[in-house]
Amino acid sequence: MAFDDLKLNQPEIVKIIDNSYNRRKLVHAYIFEGEAGTGKMEAAKYIASKLLCREETKPCCICNSCQRVLNGTHINVNIVEADGEVIKKEQITNLLKESSMKTLEKGSRIHIIKDADKLNQASANALLKFIEEPYPNHYVILTTKNSGKMLSTIISRCQLIHFKPIKKELLENKLIENGVERDTAFVLSHLTSNVDKANELISEGIVITIIETIKKLMLTEISGNDKYITYLISNTNLPKKDIYFNRLFLEIYGLFLEEKIHYLENPTLENHFVEVFSRLNLDKENVKDVIKQLDVICDYEKRLNTYPNAELMYASLFIEL
């Protein structure tokens, strides 16, 4: 059902909105600040649905009005997005002109500005005037990843609400529900808090290849063979000189080592990468040694930009590991 994810991921914010609405104390201007995928637009539509829903229990998410809000086709809901890299003054003046005109449909008017930190000086000043002198029953909702990039005069006239990152367990479960393999979902939930970004990473294919490569490396380590040779054979078609790839590789390798520590501390618990860790000789494994390996990975992450040659970096890395 619509807004189920919002209620699950941001219950405190839903409670703030509900309480304000029930007490008739919704403010005329909000700033929703948070990472991509934390539900800022969903929360903006949640407010719009509560204000425009025609049923007693709001939002019902079923009535024609709610459906149009959800589909982005309600005439009383205006959504402004950046034209290229910025939100231009013309976009805001058009919004103000439209807001001053009567609408064909009764009810509140909701104006949603996506990525409001992309307002330039002119468009921000135009919007400021609108926020300072709001029309009755009009609401402005600004979404942003970083309110620090916005005019302080706009921030001071809005209620700022911070969206927490989605819990890793919730994102992992969501991805599994969508058919993503469990170990892959676990890794993705540590790389991003955004389902769309996670799907993008899956489409790129690099993350899944890295996961499979690290599994091979750990199995190679268990068997006592050369990890660097395994790495070279496994990655003939991957951009090893690409710093984005190298950073991902090190970050995911670190996750494997963290999970290995958890496994060694308690193999009976539900762990990830069990197909690898179940082959470990627990009598020969030492948590302190794995912690040292994790320190090596962290050190290489910090010094990643200092290596002129990626092949040299990996050769050195696997010697230390």
Secondary structure, 3 states (H helix, E strand, C coil): CCCHHHHHHCHHHHHHHHHHHHCCCCCCEEEEECCCCCCHHHHHHHHHHHHHCCCCCCCCCCCHHHHHHHHCCCCCEEEECCECCEECHHHHHHHHHHHHCCCCCCCCEEEEECCHHHECHHHHHHHHHHHHCCCCCEEEEEEECCHHHCCHHHHCCCEEEECCCCCHHHHHHHHHHCCCCHHHHHHHHHHCCCHHHHHHHHHHCHHHHHHHHHHHHHHHHHHCCCHHHHHHHHCCCCCCCCHHHHHHHHHHHHHHHHHHHHHHHCCCCCCCCHHHHCCCCCCCCCHHHHHHHHHHHHHHHHCHHHCCCHHHHHHHHHHHC
